[in-house]
Amino acid sequence: MARPAEFDRTQALEAAMKLFWARGYTATSLPDLLAAMGIARSSFYASFKTKRGLFVECLELFGDRTLDIVDRDAGKIPAAALPRAFFEATLLHVSRRKAKRGCMMVNTVLELADVDHELNQLATLKLEAIENAFALAFERAQQEGQLDTRRSAQELASIVMTINFGLRVQSRQMRSPEQIRTIIDNSLSMLGLAA
């Protein structure tokens, strides 16, 4: 009979996600993970199998949480205000330490683009899910006459995600919240999404 895990798996996963988010996949060692998660090597292998397997779980968790932010707000606020609400929730209404980490998915794309196709692809798919959530909200708003139709909903969503990439890099460069807010304001104003 297998021994039950002697740790809280959810807490351990959360700790690993924060470490990967801050350091990236390559720079995070197994000893670092074990220390952050507060678990023994045997428990790690029994629960997560490999560092790569753990990273996949962490990336899934991060991506799902980020998508939840868009989905939650999409039903509550006008579509034109959705990008601002998303950027504020993920960049301005978080601790400086969290903002400085950027986005785990964007970080993964940048770090692993030419190193690990599968992990890069997973991060890309998670980002595409967020883009699609924006596109769906924009499309509904356009159909209801609440949003300009000069750009397609998909094009708007793609531009919002391009802005997202840039903001995540800017946040890693330690831009102040005021600087980030100015970039958000100017970018969304150019798109007609300044609501």
Secondary structure, 3 states (H helix, E strand, C coil): CCCCCCCCHHHHHHHHHHHHHHHCCCCCCHHHHHHHHCCCHHHHHHHHCCHHHHHHHHHHHHHHHHHHHHHHHHCCCCHHHHHHHHHHHHHHCCCHHHHHCCCHHHHHHHHHCCCCHHHHHHHHHHHHHHHHHHHHHHHHHHHCCCCCCCCCHHHHHHHHHHHHHHHHHHHHCCCCHHHHHHHHHHHHHHHCCCC
